[in-house]
């Protein structure tokens, strides 16, 4: 127990800075996908779909979604749910607040009908989300509820985490698309940007980490 505690507190201030910086950059990326109007990342399609339908604040919708995901984890894991996992709720609140903040700033950028500019916004979004993940994930503070629920499903049903992640993202996108089609008459929060985000974010992250590793690696004399 003491060893685990020491590992968690090791370089904690630096890790917390990296964690929250990563969350902020990720939400900035989500905001760029919103102004691209080509569709947002898979998990963000749910709160954004609600925003499009009733004008609900996307940041607040994101926070509520995170709380709901934690409740599902409690139902799935039961005795295996650990109290520290409740920290996903304050993490979700921060993530939601960052989303509201970044969306407010993004609103100052004029929207465009130019597909080229929309595509550029979407690519910037993917890059920022990848950069955010690079800082947030290695900090090893507390996972966001989106990852927590995938882990809970994987653990409860003994399914592979990557397969559950893919299935969960597809389910989120499908649910959002159906909701938007019924309420708005179009795909709303789902679009080509959603597909690009799903396909490219991991690849961009891998290249980014390869580049950073190359920079950090000392040169042989």
Buried (B, 14 or more C-beta within 10 A) or exposed (E): EEEEEEEEEEEEEEBEEBBBBBBBBBBBBBBBBBBBBBBBBBBBBBBBBBBBBEEBBBBBBBBBBBBBBBEBBEEBBEEEBEEEBBBBBEBBBBBBBBBBBBBEEBEEEEBBEEEEBBBBBBBBBBBBBBBBBBBBBEBEBBBBBBBBBBBBBBBBEEEEEEEBBBBBBEEBBEBBBEBBEEBEEEBBBBBBBBBBBBEBBEEBBEEBBEEEEEEEEEEEE
